[in-house]
Amino acid sequence: MVQRWLREQLRQRGKFRRRRIRRVEEERERTQKWFGIHLDQQVRLVVEFVEPFEYQGSCGVSAFVIDGTALADETLREVASRVAACVERRVLPGLAVVLVGEDPASLVYVRNKSRKATQVGIVARDLRLPGDSSTASLLALVSELNADRAVHGILIQLPLPSQIDAQTVLAAVDPAKDVDGFHPDNLGRLMLGIPRFVACTPQGCMLMIERAGTQLDGARALVIGRSTIVGKPMAQLLLQANATVTMAHSRTNDLRALVGMADVVVAAVGRANMVRGEWIAKEATVIDVGMNRGPDGKLCGDVEYDVARQRARAISPVPGGVGPMTIACLMRNVVLSAERTAGLA
Ligand code: GUN
């Protein structure tokens, strides 16, 4: 059915001869092997590869949507089989999720993390401290978890209440169990190109860029946002993939011009629709890390999706984009830690 659709699209344009159609179909088969992605997405991707400008212009077909939920499911299936291999070696991967206080968004995040962990066979331990806890009490808990051999990953949900010294707490986590990749050691190692754990959101973004078939070698990449959780590690990963990286933030002049020059845009500012769709360069790959409530109360990203989608080559949606990939990459990090314990990695 998809093939018929493809033929019809090509015929309508009246420019493709049979030979051309065959080439597109061969290309599609090859793409299926590379990416293993859903058929109609492949067709769109392939047509865009073959005739990107003409196809988008004349048929009004929008960007390849990078389905974070599907990619996360695939990633989690891989994790589940790696967990099984650890269990065969008598190592049962364990994740401790620590939440201080009752921030409603954090409550949802930690619940989702524990649920996904359980789904792939990781033992999740939920630990809750009251919102008025001290730095000392959290440090005592971290110290216990560091010493616990059943725990391979420790996650301290951020943000922490203001009375807690977050930097001291993150630095107290055993770097070998720091599955968030936030310990100074692990951030430093990432910068040196010898990562132990890569922060989950940037790791997920890289997998999505790869899934979109985007070439990073020599590409101009723009990271908007300079947080330690996303922006800074993201820039390092792009740099290591040989992209030319620009970092923009709240004080950046003329963001529009920078966006217009970028082959890859990673938006992580946390402001609804701040990146206007019309700023996006034709054929750019857009990864939207934002998770905001728009004026209509609906979830939306940092990028004006509907307009950007008409210009970009590939774009990640919100919801259903980076969010599920962040959790999947957390599970990757936990199983990696367990594999190290089991002598499998
Ligand atoms: N808060 C928002 N994102 C994250 C994350 O990736 N890890 C932790 N620990 N807290 C967060």
Residues whose N, C-alpha, C, O or C-beta is under 5 A from the ligand:
A	BS01	GUN	L155 I156 Q157 L158 P159 D180
